[in-house]
């Protein structure tokens, strides 16, 4: 109950934090939106339609109204966005777009501060309720972290543009290929959180908590093996001369390689 904003304007500390956190995230989106508009490089009508559809579609990160799950999720998601914005900043610098590099660098720093807040909260869960905390961490890792753009839809990509394709899947594939956010990054975040919360040092006497602990300590390596298999498959397909592209409405329906 202490993590709710019962009225939408509550003066409780958590409600105050949540509203200001949301406002700061909104500023990030506004800044990137203005950059895209002023750059003249994208189809803004398609982007605005995508934003409308995305917000309208909502998101189900499978938190079950459980604050333990919520804060594990935000710890992971904020680190993921810090990494992805930081990687975008490095790519922008490499290609000479110093304005975008500065924007993404500032946003990455903000996300890092958000991450610090949420990981500190979960640290307290592990201090006072280690069994509940490790089970919540296990639950979120077992289900997988659903990113906020999971239901992204431009009304064109999987229909007229690339029949049968899923926009989020194709977008995530491109992000992985160019190094914005990769499967290896996902594994690194898991490993970081396991270490940050000292999961390996917890002491349980069997039961679900110990099983969860063992799963979490091996999870990063499990994901890295999947990443290696994914890369091997891509390399085989490239050697065979296989081509796979998808057109994106955001960039004038130009095709981008998915291999």
CORNORKA-V313593 format. One record per residue. RES is the residue in one small letter. PHI is phi in degrees with one decimal (999 if undefined). PSI is psi in whole degrees, -180 to 180 (999 if undefined). D_FIRST is the distance of its C-alpha to the first C-alpha in Angstrom with 1 decimal. Layout:
BEGIN
res: [RES:RES]
phi: [PHI:PHI]
psi: [PSI:PSI]
d_first: [D_FIRST:D_FIRST]
END
This chain:
BEGIN
res: [x:x:x:x:x:x:x:x:x:x:x:x:x:x:x:x:x:x:x:x:x:x:x:x:x:x:x:x:x:x:x:x:x:x:x:x:x:x:x:x:x:x:x:x:x:x:x:x:x:x:x:x:x:x:x:x:x:x:x:x:x:x:x:x:x:x:x:x:x:x:x:x:x:x:x:x:x:x:x:x:x:x:x:x:x:x:x:x:x:x:x:x:x:x:x:x:x:x:x:x:x:x:x:x:x:x:x:x:x:x:x:x:x:x:x:x:x:x:x:x:x:x:x:x:x:x:x:x:x:x:x:x:x:x:x:x:x:x:x:x:x:x:x:x:x:x:x:x:x:x:x:x:x:x:x:x:x:x:x:x:x:x:x:x:x:x:x:x:x:x:x:x:x:x:x:x:x:x:x:x:x:x:x:x:x:x:x:x:x:x:x:x:x:x:x:x:x:x:x:x:x:x:x:x:x:x:x:x:x:x:x:x:x:x:x:x:x:x:x:x:x:x:x:x:x:x:x:x:x:x:x:x:x:x:x:x:x:x:x:x:x:x:x:x:x:x:x:x:x:x:x:x:x:x:x:x:x:x:x]
phi: [999:-69.8:-100.9:-99.5:-110.0:-61.3:-106.9:89.0:-143.1:-64.2:-93.5:-61.2:-54.2:-66.8:-61.8:-61.6:-59.9:-59.7:-65.7:-72.5:-62.4:-60.9:-63.2:-68.1:-62.5:-63.6:-63.4:-58.6:-62.5:-62.1:-64.4:-66.6:-62.6:-65.6:-60.5:-60.9:-61.9:-72.5:-69.1:69.9:-98.2:-130.1:-89.4:-67.5:-62.3:-65.4:-65.9:-65.1:-64.2:-62.4:-61.5:-59.2:-65.6:-64.6:-66.6:-67.0:-76.8:77.4:-157.1:-123.5:-79.4:60.5:-92.1:56.0:55.0:-109.2:-61.4:-61.5:-64.1:-58.8:-77.7:-64.7:-59.7:-67.6:-59.8:-69.9:-65.0:-67.3:-67.5:-62.3:-70.9:-60.6:-65.7:-66.6:-68.9:-64.5:-65.5:-63.8:-60.6:-66.6:-63.7:-62.3:-62.8:-59.4:-92.6:85.1:-97.3:-74.0:-66.0:-64.2:-60.7:-66.3:-58.4:-68.7:-65.6:-65.1:-64.2:-59.3:-65.0:-60.4:-63.5:-63.6:-69.4:-61.4:-57.8:-60.2:-63.9:-71.8:-67.9:-66.7:-63.1:-65.6:-57.1:-68.7:-58.7:-66.2:-71.9:-100.8:-146.1:-60.1:-68.1:-62.7:-67.6:-67.9:-69.8:-67.4:-61.3:-60.7:-58.6:-68.9:-71.9:-67.0:-75.7:91.6:-81.9:-87.5:-73.6:-56.6:-89.3:-55.8:-99.1:-58.9:-155.6:-102.1:74.0:-138.1:-55.5:-89.5:-113.0:-73.4:-75.1:-139.1:-49.1:88.7:-85.1:-110.9:-62.0:-63.2:-61.8:-66.6:-62.1:-65.5:-63.1:-64.4:-59.7:-67.4:-63.4:-92.9:88.1:-77.2:-153.6:-117.6:-61.7:-65.4:-60.5:-57.8:-62.6:-63.7:-66.4:-56.7:-60.7:-60.9:-68.5:-59.4:-73.5:-59.8:-99.4:51.6:-61.2:-65.2:-92.6:-67.1:-118.5:-125.5:-108.6:89.6:79.5:-63.1:-63.4:-66.9:-63.0:-63.1:-58.0:-63.3:-62.1:-64.6:-68.5:-104.7:-66.6:-60.9:-64.5:-61.4:-68.9:-64.5:-64.5:-64.2:-63.4:-64.0:-63.7:-61.9:-67.8:-61.4:-64.9:-63.0:-63.7:-62.3:-67.5:-65.8:-62.3:-78.7:80.0:-72.3:-120.2:-143.3:-129.0:-144.2:-91.1:-118.5:-63.5:-63.1:-116.8:71.2:63.6:-75.0:-86.1:-129.5:-67.6:-106.0:-124.4]
psi: [-31:-11:9:154:89:-35:-14:-8:28:147:6:145:-44:-40:-41:-46:-48:-44:-42:-34:-46:-41:-39:-40:-37:-38:-38:-49:-42:-42:-46:-36:-44:-39:-47:-43:-48:-24:-30:15:-7:166:100:-30:-43:-40:-45:-37:-41:-44:-45:-47:-39:-48:-39:-28:-24:-165:136:89:8:50:-14:30:31:115:-30:-49:-40:-47:-28:-45:-50:-32:-45:-50:-39:-37:-38:-43:-33:-45:-46:-40:-37:-42:-38:-40:-41:-41:-42:-41:-44:-40:8:12:85:-26:-47:-38:-43:-44:-51:-31:-42:-44:-42:-39:-41:-45:-34:-37:-38:-45:-44:-41:-47:-38:-31:-38:-48:-32:-38:-35:-46:-29:-45:-20:68:-36:-46:-38:-45:-34:-36:-43:-45:-44:-46:-37:-35:-41:-30:146:117:116:151:-26:14:-37:24:138:125:3:10:-39:-55:4:-89:-34:-57:76:130:-10:157:127:-45:-42:-46:-42:-44:-35:-45:-43:-39:-45:-39:-2:21:-48:118:168:-35:-37:-42:-47:-40:-36:-44:-49:-42:-46:-37:-42:-41:-38:12:43:-39:-22:-3:151:115:156:55:-169:-169:-36:-44:-39:-41:-43:-48:-41:-46:-39:-20:-5:-40:-43:-37:-44:-38:-36:-39:-39:-40:-43:-39:-43:-40:-40:-42:-43:-40:-43:-36:-44:-32:-3:15:138:138:121:166:140:141:126:-28:-26:43:27:27:149:144:139:139:10:999]
d_first: [0.0:3.8:5.4:5.6:8.8:8.9:12.6:13.9:15.3:12.6:14.1:11.1:12.5:10.3:10.9:14.4:14.9:13.9:16.3:19.0:18.8:19.2:22.1:23.7:23.7:25.2:27.9:28.8:29.4:31.4:33.5:34.4:35.1:37.5:39.2:39.8:41.2:43.5:44.7:46.3:46.0:43.6:43.4:40.8:40.8:39.8:37.0:35.6:35.8:34.0:31.1:30.9:30.9:28.4:25.7:26.6:26.3:22.7:21.4:19.9:19.2:18.1:14.6:13.5:9.9:9.8:9.0:12.2:14.2:13.1:14.2:17.3:18.1:18.0:19.9:22.5:22.7:23.0:25.8:27.4:27.6:28.9:31.6:32.5:32.9:34.9:37.1:37.7:38.7:41.2:42.7:43.0:44.8:47.1:48.1:48.6:45.7:44.7:42.6:40.3:40.3:39.1:36.4:35.0:35.4:33.3:30.5:30.6:30.2:27.1:25.6:26.6:24.6:21.5:22.3:22.7:19.2:17.5:19.9:19.4:15.7:16.7:19.5:17.2:15.7:19.4:20.2:17.9:17.3:20.3:20.5:17.0:17.5:21.0:20.1:17.5:20.3:22.8:20.9:20.7:24.3:25.6:24.2:25.3:23.8:24.0:25.1:24.0:27.6:27.8:28.5:30.9:33.8:36.7:38.3:41.4:40.9:40.7:42.9:45.9:45.5:45.0:44.9:42.7:41.0:37.2:36.5:33.6:35.7:38.7:36.9:35.2:38.7:40.3:37.6:38.3:42.0:42.2:39.8:36.9:34.4:35.8:35.0:36.1:33.5:30.9:32.4:32.6:28.8:28.1:30.6:29.3:25.7:27.2:29.2:26.6:24.3:27.4:26.7:30.4:30.4:27.7:29.1:28.4:30.7:30.7:28.4:26.0:24.7:28.3:29.1:26.2:27.5:31.0:30.0:28.2:31.1:33.5:31.5:32.8:36.4:35.8:34.7:37.7:40.1:38.8:39.4:42.9:43.7:42.5:44.8:47.7:47.4:47.5:50.5:52.3:51.8:53.0:56.1:56.8:56.8:53.9:52.3:48.9:47.7:45.3:45.7:42.8:42.8:41.2:44.5:47.0:46.8:48.4:48.3:46.6:47.4:44.8:46.9]
END
